[in-house]
Structure formats: structure tokens, C-alpha cells
Amino acid sequence: MNWASWSDFFAMGGYGFYVWGSFLVSLLCIVGEITLVFNRRRTLLRQLSLIHKATQYEQNNETTS
């Protein structure tokens, strides 16, 4: 396609709102998914750390009979 100016490019022949809106929604979904993955990872690492600490504590305080 050939556009005479930047405003024609952004207008996309009258469909600019839909085209750029689609890009924006897609970008927001991708950023949201990346954020959720990092939060899940951080939560998992915290839980694993707590489990490891609890296991270490139990091993150190076991009594032999």
C-alpha cells in the first residue's frame, strides 16, 4: 500500500481505529500475560523457599528414639 502522509498511514483508509485498537488490545494482553507469569514464578519460589525452610527446621529438630 502507498500512503501520502503519516496521517494517511495511521488512518488506514478509514479503518485505523480498528487496526490500531487491535494492536493495542493485543499488546495489553501480552504485557498482562508476562506480568502474570512473573508473579506466578515469584509466588512459587516463595512457597518452595518456605517448604525448604520448614523441612530444614524439622530435620534439625528431630529427636532420635
PDB file of N, CA, C and O in Angstrom:
ATOM      1  N   MET A   1       0.834  -1.175   0.000  1.00  0.00           N
ATOM      2  CA  MET A   1       0.000   0.000   0.000  1.00  0.00           C
ATOM      3  C   MET A   1       0.881   1.242   0.000  1.00  0.00           C
ATOM      4  O   MET A   1       2.014   1.238   0.482  1.00  0.00           O
ATOM      5  N   ASN A   2       0.320   2.283  -0.552  1.00  0.00           N
ATOM      6  CA  ASN A   2       1.021   3.553  -0.633  1.00  0.00           C
ATOM      7  C   ASN A   2       0.235   4.617   0.128  1.00  0.00           C
ATOM      8  O   ASN A   2      -0.958   4.812  -0.106  1.00  0.00           O
ATOM      9  N   TRP A   3       0.921   5.298   1.038  1.00  0.00           N
ATOM     10  CA  TRP A   3       0.277   6.370   1.792  1.00  0.00           C
ATOM     11  C   TRP A   3       0.985   7.674   1.474  1.00  0.00           C
ATOM     12  O   TRP A   3       2.208   7.721   1.339  1.00  0.00           O
ATOM     13  N   ALA A   4       0.197   8.727   1.357  1.00  0.00           N
ATOM     14  CA  ALA A   4       0.751  10.031   1.008  1.00  0.00           C
ATOM     15  C   ALA A   4       1.382  10.709   2.214  1.00  0.00           C
ATOM     16  O   ALA A   4       2.297  11.518   2.060  1.00  0.00           O
ATOM     17  N   SER A   5       0.903  10.390   3.413  1.00  0.00           N
ATOM     18  CA  SER A   5       1.440  11.035   4.619  1.00  0.00           C
ATOM     19  C   SER A   5       1.282  10.086   5.808  1.00  0.00           C
ATOM     20  O   SER A   5       0.662   9.027   5.711  1.00  0.00           O
ATOM     21  N   TRP A   6       1.854  10.497   6.910  1.00  0.00           N
ATOM     22  CA  TRP A   6       1.746   9.707   8.137  1.00  0.00           C
ATOM     23  C   TRP A   6       0.304   9.642   8.619  1.00  0.00           C
ATOM     24  O   TRP A   6      -0.128   8.615   9.142  1.00  0.00           O
ATOM     25  N   SER A   7      -0.430  10.709   8.452  1.00  0.00           N
ATOM     26  CA  SER A   7      -1.825  10.695   8.903  1.00  0.00           C
ATOM     27  C   SER A   7      -2.639   9.696   8.081  1.00  0.00           C
ATOM     28  O   SER A   7      -3.536   9.047   8.619  1.00  0.00           O
ATOM     29  N   ASP A   8      -2.339   9.563   6.785  1.00  0.00           N
ATOM     30  CA  ASP A   8      -3.000   8.545   5.971  1.00  0.00           C
ATOM     31  C   ASP A   8      -2.626   7.141   6.442  1.00  0.00           C
ATOM     32  O   ASP A   8      -3.457   6.233   6.455  1.00  0.00           O
ATOM     33  N   PHE A   9      -1.370   6.984   6.824  1.00  0.00           N
ATOM     34  CA  PHE A   9      -0.917   5.685   7.335  1.00  0.00           C
ATOM     35  C   PHE A   9      -1.676   5.314   8.602  1.00  0.00           C
ATOM     36  O   PHE A   9      -2.158   4.189   8.732  1.00  0.00           O
ATOM     37  N   PHE A  10      -1.784   6.262   9.543  1.00  0.00           N
ATOM     38  CA  PHE A  10      -2.473   5.976  10.794  1.00  0.00           C
ATOM     39  C   PHE A  10      -3.977   5.831  10.607  1.00  0.00           C
ATOM     40  O   PHE A  10      -4.624   5.133  11.388  1.00  0.00           O
ATOM     41  N   ALA A  11      -4.546   6.471   9.594  1.00  0.00           N
ATOM     42  CA  ALA A  11      -5.978   6.360   9.321  1.00  0.00           C
ATOM     43  C   ALA A  11      -6.313   5.007   8.694  1.00  0.00           C
ATOM     44  O   ALA A  11      -7.435   4.522   8.838  1.00  0.00           O
ATOM     45  N   MET A  12      -5.359   4.398   8.006  1.00  0.00           N
ATOM     46  CA  MET A  12      -5.519   3.084   7.389  1.00  0.00           C
ATOM     47  C   MET A  12      -6.780   3.010   6.518  1.00  0.00           C
ATOM     48  O   MET A  12      -7.531   2.037   6.577  1.00  0.00           O
ATOM     49  N   GLY A  13      -6.989   4.017   5.737  1.00  0.00           N
ATOM     50  CA  GLY A  13      -8.123   4.011   4.818  1.00  0.00           C
ATOM     51  C   GLY A  13      -9.467   4.019   5.521  1.00  0.00           C
ATOM     52  O   GLY A  13     -10.446   3.489   4.996  1.00  0.00           O
ATOM     53  N   GLY A  14      -9.523   4.620   6.712  1.00  0.00           N
ATOM     54  CA  GLY A  14     -10.771   4.682   7.458  1.00  0.00           C
ATOM     55  C   GLY A  14     -10.925   3.581   8.497  1.00  0.00           C
ATOM     56  O   GLY A  14     -11.867   3.597   9.289  1.00  0.00           O
ATOM     57  N   TYR A  15     -10.003   2.629   8.495  1.00  0.00           N
ATOM     58  CA  TYR A  15     -10.081   1.520   9.448  1.00  0.00           C
ATOM     59  C   TYR A  15      -9.015   1.617  10.540  1.00  0.00           C
ATOM     60  O   TYR A  15      -8.753   0.637  11.238  1.00  0.00           O
ATOM     61  N   GLY A  16      -8.413   2.763  10.689  1.00  0.00           N
ATOM     62  CA  GLY A  16      -7.325   2.944  11.652  1.00  0.00           C
ATOM     63  C   GLY A  16      -7.728   2.641  13.077  1.00  0.00           C
ATOM     64  O   GLY A  16      -6.959   2.043  13.830  1.00  0.00           O
ATOM     65  N   PHE A  17      -8.936   3.052  13.457  1.00  0.00           N
ATOM     66  CA  PHE A  17      -9.394   2.810  14.827  1.00  0.00           C
ATOM     67  C   PHE A  17      -9.394   1.315  15.132  1.00  0.00           C
ATOM     68  O   PHE A  17      -8.945   0.901  16.200  1.00  0.00           O
ATOM     69  N   TYR A  18      -9.891   0.511  14.209  1.00  0.00           N
ATOM     70  CA  TYR A  18      -9.957  -0.932  14.420  1.00  0.00           C
ATOM     71  C   TYR A  18      -8.576  -1.571  14.356  1.00  0.00           C
ATOM     72  O   TYR A  18      -8.255  -2.449  15.157  1.00  0.00           O
ATOM     73  N   VAL A  19      -7.767  -1.133  13.409  1.00  0.00           N
ATOM     74  CA  VAL A  19      -6.427  -1.705  13.258  1.00  0.00           C
ATOM     75  C   VAL A  19      -5.579  -1.391  14.484  1.00  0.00           C
ATOM     76  O   VAL A  19      -5.015  -2.302  15.089  1.00  0.00           O
ATOM     77  N   TRP A  20      -5.480  -0.128  14.857  1.00  0.00           N
ATOM     78  CA  TRP A  20      -4.632   0.263  15.978  1.00  0.00           C
ATOM     79  C   TRP A  20      -5.234  -0.169  17.306  1.00  0.00           C
ATOM     80  O   TRP A  20      -4.509  -0.452  18.260  1.00  0.00           O
ATOM     81  N   GLY A  21      -6.555  -0.220  17.366  1.00  0.00           N
ATOM     82  CA  GLY A  21      -7.200  -0.747  18.573  1.00  0.00           C
ATOM     83  C   GLY A  21      -6.871  -2.217  18.777  1.00  0.00           C
ATOM     84  O   GLY A  21      -6.657  -2.662  19.905  1.00  0.00           O
ATOM     85  N   SER A  22      -6.833  -2.968  17.683  1.00  0.00           N
ATOM     86  CA  SER A  22      -6.471  -4.389  17.762  1.00  0.00           C
ATOM     87  C   SER A  22      -5.033  -4.565  18.230  1.00  0.00           C
ATOM     88  O   SER A  22      -4.739  -5.432  19.052  1.00  0.00           O
ATOM     89  N   PHE A  23      -4.143  -3.737  17.700  1.00  0.00           N
ATOM     90  CA  PHE A  23      -2.751  -3.798  18.155  1.00  0.00           C
ATOM     91  C   PHE A  23      -2.646  -3.464  19.637  1.00  0.00           C
ATOM     92  O   PHE A  23      -1.895  -4.114  20.364  1.00  0.00           O
ATOM     93  N   LEU A  24      -3.378  -2.471  20.089  1.00  0.00           N
ATOM     94  CA  LEU A  24      -3.327  -2.067  21.491  1.00  0.00           C
ATOM     95  C   LEU A  24      -3.853  -3.175  22.399  1.00  0.00           C
ATOM     96  O   LEU A  24      -3.233  -3.485  23.416  1.00  0.00           O
ATOM     97  N   VAL A  25      -4.982  -3.769  22.046  1.00  0.00           N
ATOM     98  CA  VAL A  25      -5.538  -4.849  22.858  1.00  0.00           C
ATOM     99  C   VAL A  25      -4.578  -6.034  22.888  1.00  0.00           C
ATOM    100  O   VAL A  25      -4.374  -6.632  23.945  1.00  0.00           O
ATOM    101  N   SER A  26      -3.993  -6.378  21.764  1.00  0.00           N
ATOM    102  CA  SER A  26      -3.031  -7.485  21.721  1.00  0.00           C
ATOM    103  C   SER A  26      -1.818  -7.195  22.593  1.00  0.00           C
ATOM    104  O   SER A  26      -1.356  -8.062  23.335  1.00  0.00           O
ATOM    105  N   LEU A  27      -1.311  -5.981  22.502  1.00  0.00           N
ATOM    106  CA  LEU A  27      -0.157  -5.598  23.320  1.00  0.00           C
ATOM    107  C   LEU A  27      -0.484  -5.667  24.804  1.00  0.00           C
ATOM    108  O   LEU A  27       0.325  -6.149  25.595  1.00  0.00           O
ATOM    109  N   LEU A  28      -1.660  -5.190  25.186  1.00  0.00           N
ATOM    110  CA  LEU A  28      -2.065  -5.239  26.594  1.00  0.00           C
ATOM    111  C   LEU A  28      -2.191  -6.678  27.085  1.00  0.00           C
ATOM    112  O   LEU A  28      -1.806  -6.986  28.213  1.00  0.00           O
ATOM    113  N   CYS A  29      -2.723  -7.550  26.248  1.00  0.00           N
ATOM    114  CA  CYS A  29      -2.833  -8.965  26.626  1.00  0.00           C
ATOM    115  C   CYS A  29      -1.462  -9.603  26.805  1.00  0.00           C
ATOM    116  O   CYS A  29      -1.251 -10.363  27.751  1.00  0.00           O
ATOM    117  N   ILE A  30      -0.543  -9.308  25.921  1.00  0.00           N
ATOM    118  CA  ILE A  30       0.805  -9.878  26.014  1.00  0.00           C
ATOM    119  C   ILE A  30       1.516  -9.366  27.264  1.00  0.00           C
ATOM    120  O   ILE A  30       2.134 -10.145  27.991  1.00  0.00           O
ATOM    121  N   VAL A  31       1.433  -8.073  27.514  1.00  0.00           N
ATOM    122  CA  VAL A  31       2.070  -7.499  28.708  1.00  0.00           C
ATOM    123  C   VAL A  31       1.430  -8.067  29.971  1.00  0.00           C
ATOM    124  O   VAL A  31       2.126  -8.379  30.937  1.00  0.00           O
ATOM    125  N   GLY A  32       0.114  -8.201  29.964  1.00  0.00           N
ATOM    126  CA  GLY A  32      -0.574  -8.778  31.120  1.00  0.00           C
ATOM    127  C   GLY A  32      -0.158 -10.212  31.369  1.00  0.00           C
ATOM    128  O   GLY A  32       0.053 -10.607  32.515  1.00  0.00           O
ATOM    129  N   GLU A  33      -0.038 -10.986  30.324  1.00  0.00           N
ATOM    130  CA  GLU A  33       0.371 -12.380  30.472  1.00  0.00           C
ATOM    131  C   GLU A  33       1.794 -12.486  31.015  1.00  0.00           C
ATOM    132  O   GLU A  33       2.067 -13.314  31.884  1.00  0.00           O
ATOM    133  N   ILE A  34       2.684 -11.666  30.514  1.00  0.00           N
ATOM    134  CA  ILE A  34       4.069 -11.671  31.014  1.00  0.00           C
ATOM    135  C   ILE A  34       4.097 -11.294  32.488  1.00  0.00           C
ATOM    136  O   ILE A  34       4.821 -11.906  33.274  1.00  0.00           O
ATOM    137  N   THR A  35       3.318 -10.294  32.865  1.00  0.00           N
ATOM    138  CA  THR A  35       3.252  -9.878  34.270  1.00  0.00           C
ATOM    139  C   THR A  35       2.732 -11.012  35.148  1.00  0.00           C
ATOM    140  O   THR A  35       3.288 -11.276  36.215  1.00  0.00           O
ATOM    141  N   LEU A  36       1.671 -11.682  34.706  1.00  0.00           N
ATOM    142  CA  LEU A  36       1.118 -12.790  35.481  1.00  0.00           C
ATOM    143  C   LEU A  36       2.110 -13.941  35.614  1.00  0.00           C
ATOM    144  O   LEU A  36       2.194 -14.566  36.671  1.00  0.00           O
ATOM    145  N   VAL A  37       2.851 -14.220  34.567  1.00  0.00           N
ATOM    146  CA  VAL A  37       3.840 -15.298  34.632  1.00  0.00           C
ATOM    147  C   VAL A  37       4.929 -14.957  35.656  1.00  0.00           C
ATOM    148  O   VAL A  37       5.325 -15.818  36.441  1.00  0.00           O
ATOM    149  N   PHE A  38       5.410 -13.728  35.654  1.00  0.00           N
ATOM    150  CA  PHE A  38       6.434 -13.343  36.627  1.00  0.00           C
ATOM    151  C   PHE A  38       5.897 -13.393  38.046  1.00  0.00           C
ATOM    152  O   PHE A  38       6.613 -13.803  38.960  1.00  0.00           O
ATOM    153  N   ASN A  39       4.642 -12.980  38.251  1.00  0.00           N
ATOM    154  CA  ASN A  39       4.049 -13.046  39.582  1.00  0.00           C
ATOM    155  C   ASN A  39       3.878 -14.488  40.041  1.00  0.00           C
ATOM    156  O   ASN A  39       4.138 -14.804  41.202  1.00  0.00           O
ATOM    157  N   ARG A  40       3.444 -15.361  39.145  1.00  0.00           N
ATOM    158  CA  ARG A  40       3.311 -16.788  39.487  1.00  0.00           C
ATOM    159  C   ARG A  40       4.660 -17.389  39.851  1.00  0.00           C
ATOM    160  O   ARG A  40       4.764 -18.168  40.798  1.00  0.00           O
ATOM    161  N   ARG A  41       5.683 -17.028  39.102  1.00  0.00           N
ATOM    162  CA  ARG A  41       7.027 -17.543  39.375  1.00  0.00           C
ATOM    163  C   ARG A  41       7.507 -17.092  40.746  1.00  0.00           C
ATOM    164  O   ARG A  41       8.050 -17.884  41.517  1.00  0.00           O
ATOM    165  N   ARG A  42       7.304 -15.810  41.046  1.00  0.00           N
ATOM    166  CA  ARG A  42       7.740 -15.275  42.337  1.00  0.00           C
ATOM    167  C   ARG A  42       7.001 -15.965  43.485  1.00  0.00           C
ATOM    168  O   ARG A  42       7.608 -16.291  44.505  1.00  0.00           O
ATOM    169  N   THR A  43       5.691 -16.188  43.325  1.00  0.00           N
ATOM    170  CA  THR A  43       4.910 -16.866  44.353  1.00  0.00           C
ATOM    171  C   THR A  43       5.387 -18.299  44.533  1.00  0.00           C
ATOM    172  O   THR A  43       5.521 -18.766  45.664  1.00  0.00           O
ATOM    173  N   LEU A  44       5.641 -18.997  43.451  1.00  0.00           N
ATOM    174  CA  LEU A  44       6.122 -20.368  43.521  1.00  0.00           C
ATOM    175  C   LEU A  44       7.470 -20.446  44.225  1.00  0.00           C
ATOM    176  O   LEU A  44       7.693 -21.329  45.053  1.00  0.00           O
ATOM    177  N   LEU A  45       8.366 -19.523  43.894  1.00  0.00           N
ATOM    178  CA  LEU A  45       9.677 -19.528  44.553  1.00  0.00           C
ATOM    179  C   LEU A  45       9.554 -19.258  46.048  1.00  0.00           C
ATOM    180  O   LEU A  45      10.277 -19.854  46.847  1.00  0.00           O
ATOM    181  N   ARG A  46       8.646 -18.367  46.431  1.00  0.00           N
ATOM    182  CA  ARG A  46       8.417 -18.116  47.867  1.00  0.00           C
ATOM    183  C   ARG A  46       7.898 -19.370  48.556  1.00  0.00           C
ATOM    184  O   ARG A  46       8.366 -19.724  49.639  1.00  0.00           O
ATOM    185  N   GLN A  47       6.937 -20.041  47.936  1.00  0.00           N
ATOM    186  CA  GLN A  47       6.381 -21.254  48.537  1.00  0.00           C
ATOM    187  C   GLN A  47       7.438 -22.339  48.658  1.00  0.00           C
ATOM    188  O   GLN A  47       7.519 -23.018  49.681  1.00  0.00           O
ATOM    189  N   LEU A  48       8.243 -22.504  47.625  1.00  0.00           N
ATOM    190  CA  LEU A  48       9.310 -23.507  47.685  1.00  0.00           C
ATOM    191  C   LEU A  48      10.332 -23.171  48.759  1.00  0.00           C
ATOM    192  O   LEU A  48      10.851 -24.061  49.432  1.00  0.00           O
ATOM    193  N   SER A  49      10.617 -21.893  48.919  1.00  0.00           N
ATOM    194  CA  SER A  49      11.549 -21.471  49.961  1.00  0.00           C
ATOM    195  C   SER A  49      10.992 -21.782  51.346  1.00  0.00           C
ATOM    196  O   SER A  49      11.721 -22.254  52.219  1.00  0.00           O
ATOM    197  N   LEU A  50       9.710 -21.521  51.550  1.00  0.00           N
ATOM    198  CA  LEU A  50       9.090 -21.828  52.838  1.00  0.00           C
ATOM    199  C   LEU A  50       9.085 -23.331  53.108  1.00  0.00           C
ATOM    200  O   LEU A  50       9.335 -23.761  54.234  1.00  0.00           O
ATOM    201  N   ILE A  51       8.803 -24.122  52.089  1.00  0.00           N
ATOM    202  CA  ILE A  51       8.823 -25.577  52.252  1.00  0.00           C
ATOM    203  C   ILE A  51      10.223 -26.044  52.593  1.00  0.00           C
ATOM    204  O   ILE A  51      10.404 -26.894  53.465  1.00  0.00           O
ATOM    205  N   HIS A  52      11.207 -25.497  51.915  1.00  0.00           N
ATOM    206  CA  HIS A  52      12.600 -25.882  52.180  1.00  0.00           C
ATOM    207  C   HIS A  52      13.005 -25.508  53.607  1.00  0.00           C
ATOM    208  O   HIS A  52      13.635 -26.303  54.304  1.00  0.00           O
ATOM    209  N   LYS A  53      12.645 -24.307  54.037  1.00  0.00           N
ATOM    210  CA  LYS A  53      12.973 -23.882  55.401  1.00  0.00           C
ATOM    211  C   LYS A  53      12.286 -24.766  56.434  1.00  0.00           C
ATOM    212  O   LYS A  53      12.893 -25.125  57.442  1.00  0.00           O
ATOM    213  N   ALA A  54      11.027 -25.119  56.192  1.00  0.00           N
ATOM    214  CA  ALA A  54      10.299 -25.972  57.129  1.00  0.00           C
ATOM    215  C   ALA A  54      10.936 -27.351  57.196  1.00  0.00           C
ATOM    216  O   ALA A  54      11.048 -27.935  58.274  1.00  0.00           O
ATOM    217  N   THR A  55      11.349 -27.867  56.058  1.00  0.00           N
ATOM    218  CA  THR A  55      11.991 -29.175  56.023  1.00  0.00           C
ATOM    219  C   THR A  55      13.321 -29.131  56.768  1.00  0.00           C
ATOM    220  O   THR A  55      13.634 -30.043  57.533  1.00  0.00           O
ATOM    221  N   GLN A  56      14.094 -28.092  56.554  1.00  0.00           N
ATOM    222  CA  GLN A  56      15.371 -27.942  57.265  1.00  0.00           C
ATOM    223  C   GLN A  56      15.141 -27.852  58.765  1.00  0.00           C
ATOM    224  O   GLN A  56      15.876 -28.461  59.543  1.00  0.00           O
ATOM    225  N   TYR A  57      14.128 -27.097  59.181  1.00  0.00           N
ATOM    226  CA  TYR A  57      13.825 -26.931  60.601  1.00  0.00           C
ATOM    227  C   TYR A  57      13.440 -28.267  61.216  1.00  0.00           C
ATOM    228  O   TYR A  57      13.890 -28.601  62.313  1.00  0.00           O
ATOM    229  N   GLU A  58      12.608 -29.035  60.514  1.00  0.00           N
ATOM    230  CA  GLU A  58      12.194 -30.341  61.021  1.00  0.00           C
ATOM    231  C   GLU A  58      13.382 -31.297  61.117  1.00  0.00           C
ATOM    232  O   GLU A  58      13.486 -32.057  62.080  1.00  0.00           O
ATOM    233  N   GLN A  59      14.271 -31.269  60.136  1.00  0.00           N
ATOM    234  CA  GLN A  59      15.428 -32.156  60.169  1.00  0.00           C
ATOM    235  C   GLN A  59      16.362 -31.785  61.314  1.00  0.00           C
ATOM    236  O   GLN A  59      16.937 -32.669  61.950  1.00  0.00           O
ATOM    237  N   ASN A  60      16.521 -30.503  61.582  1.00  0.00           N
ATOM    238  CA  ASN A  60      17.411 -30.060  62.650  1.00  0.00           C
ATOM    239  C   ASN A  60      16.838 -30.347  64.031  1.00  0.00           C
ATOM    240  O   ASN A  60      17.598 -30.521  64.983  1.00  0.00           O
ATOM    241  N   ASN A  61      15.526 -30.400  64.161  1.00  0.00           N
ATOM    242  CA  ASN A  61      14.905 -30.573  65.468  1.00  0.00           C
ATOM    243  C   ASN A  61      14.302 -31.964  65.679  1.00  0.00           C
ATOM    244  O   ASN A  61      13.508 -32.162  66.598  1.00  0.00           O
ATOM    245  N   GLU A  62      14.672 -32.915  64.842  1.00  0.00           N
ATOM    246  CA  GLU A  62      14.179 -34.266  65.030  1.00  0.00           C
ATOM    247  C   GLU A  62      14.859 -34.893  66.244  1.00  0.00           C
ATOM    248  O   GLU A  62      16.042 -34.675  66.507  1.00  0.00           O
ATOM    249  N   THR A  63      14.072 -35.676  66.969  1.00  0.00           N
ATOM    250  CA  THR A  63      14.669 -36.405  68.095  1.00  0.00           C
ATOM    251  C   THR A  63      14.787 -37.862  67.703  1.00  0.00           C
ATOM    252  O   THR A  63      13.888 -38.415  67.068  1.00  0.00           O
ATOM    253  N   THR A  64      15.857 -38.467  68.067  1.00  0.00           N
ATOM    254  CA  THR A  64      16.040 -39.885  67.753  1.00  0.00           C
ATOM    255  C   THR A  64      15.572 -40.694  68.924  1.00  0.00           C
ATOM    256  O   THR A  64      15.835 -40.346  70.075  1.00  0.00           O
ATOM    257  N   SER A  65      14.884 -41.768  68.644  1.00  0.00           N
ATOM    258  CA  SER A  65      14.402 -42.589  69.756  1.00  0.00           C
ATOM    259  C   SER A  65      15.034 -43.944  69.780  1.00  0.00           C
ATOM    260  O   SER A  65      14.731 -44.752  70.657  1.00  0.00           O
TER     261      SER A  65
END
